């Protein structure tokens, strides 16, 4: 029996993975670094400490990871304040599941972005706990952020369901031992190996019903 549901943020509730990529690509260009096409996928799921170090070390940006992190987050805040890219059905899906289970959020986004997004969308009160990968040792695909969400919710990971979109996120939730519901990101589709670990695959948030989460 499912006792709690944990959502990812980017790619599940927000159509934002490409926004992150655009912002990081432009920042790397502004700083004289060397962006390559595999960079966006390589950084997907990383914590801010991990991707800012990747930009410095792998993309040739001569700035400290802390400086990189702060500037990228500032630019993301600016983009979100101009237009929050909520996915169709996001608010309804959260409210639908919150009517039955306590909800958590396990995100690779920075804490400040998580809080601003949920406040702007009017969803803050729907989530019992929210966890940023800044707050755990390792980002996705390691299971740390999902395990911490389950701990804060007071449930065993095996009794929780996760809603994910990306290969790194799917692997993270699966390794945590959760029931994994996938709504694949069309911009960065998960690989077949990751998809093979999914318990349920949906086409959209509109299909995310309570019966899908817990069919028993």
Steps between C-alpha positions, in 0.01 A plus 500: 500500500629844407540731800645812329580642158818687410513723192799615304480867397687574177346310210208370709326813627707755306592495132837630606780260404558690176489829693781376724696397191448836327604693809808287563599507131476881487693536825777274375517703178507829691787370713706375205446131566448214253146362494440166328176325408540229763533749785129542567440127540821454699387756758139384525424390854823640643483709815601865473838416654551234235389689189679821594822302543432328164466838329827620654701184442352343188378803306800720562342782700756688709270577793446331832210252525339729758507794256362282221221366717395845622488654153316209335241499780458879466432459129256215565313716752476773239357258244247356746389845615429595140312178428469186711500204259244282680408189307137447403317315775772555763285680757209261454724192532657627822163587650352166393771298672522731802137424573603142578867491603763719663722637224872555481716662238851376415674740265841578358404869501645739754299559815424862409357394163287222650347740751437775245343263246262340748401836648438654156298198388298500821614147585709552814228376734452180301847365581572364846876499430731626228861394454767657281799296396703784653393352834629145444841355423439400137269612223303273270546224378608419857195430718587750774237766426217243487619323812508833684150586379370167631679555832344844544158363406541222758439217253704210373625561144335176386161641601546820298441575132721736300400698192795554267591597143874458441746213495690631802181553696358161412820331613502704821145407598545139394819461703317650798254212469192705413219421257608701194243674280653651188373780281789514254655836417458553124797739486738251666337156476628241749705213360355152469701368796351761733151452361524128567506573874171696491192348659258715302544716190250778428460740210408806706415636843133470411542121525647520851203376700482357851423158350818515292707589804352220709291252297424277802 
